[in-house]
């Protein structure tokens, strides 16, 4: 599969998944932090990093952690959920 297509699919699915939750979902990379609900910020962080940390806080954080982690794993992206 084309790498750029895979990244585009990962970015779109991560963003769609994050949008479903009321919780704050922040992705931390070596280059900084980004709101997972921001498609532009998400695009830059996914393309420039190879490992990620997620900080999720809010009323639906437990299900958000599970769902976001599943998307990262689906695309072979290394993630640590805090």
GITA-V339241 format. One record per backbone hydrogen bond with DSSP energy under -0.5 kcal/mol. NH is the residue of the N-H (numbers start at 1). CO is the residue of the C=O. Records with the same first field share a line. If there is no record, write none. Layout:
NH = CO + CO
This chain:
6 = 2
7 = 3
8 = 4
9 = 5
10 = 6
11 = 7
12 = 8
13 = 9
14 = 10
15 = 11
16 = 12
17 = 13
18 = 14
19 = 15
20 = 16 + 17
21 = 18
24 = 57
26 = 24 + 55
27 = 34
28 = 26 + 53
29 = 32
32 = 29
34 = 27
36 = 25
38 = 35
39 = 37
42 = 38
43 = 39
44 = 40
45 = 41
46 = 42
47 = 43
48 = 44
49 = 45
52 = 78
53 = 28
54 = 80
55 = 26
56 = 54
57 = 24
61 = 58
64 = 60
65 = 61
66 = 62
67 = 63
68 = 64
69 = 65
70 = 66
71 = 67
72 = 68
73 = 69
74 = 70
75 = 71
76 = 73
77 = 72
78 = 50
80 = 52
82 = 54 + 80
